[in-house]
């Protein structure tokens, strides 16, 4: 089981994200280093569709979202976490 964190973009995400991106990057790099963040990125139309990240545990996804500078600074208008039964992919 993997856990997918979906972010909804706040209005005008393209203007809001750049000032906070360095802090967001430092945040996600900590989760990468711990091995609990597997994938992260925006959808093709980030304003309309937001972004997602894949974690090894629900706890890691919850911890990530709770302290993410994008969430704390209003770049993200909301998020949800869903369990995902990965059929093909990493170990």
PyMOL commands that set and color helices and strands:
alter all, ss='L'
color gray80, all
select helices_A, chain A and resi 13-34+46-49+58-67+69-72
alter helices_A, ss='H'
color red, helices_A
select strands_A, chain A and resi 2-9+37-42+51-55+76-84
alter strands_A, ss='S'
color yellow, strands_A
deselect
rebuild
show_as cartoon
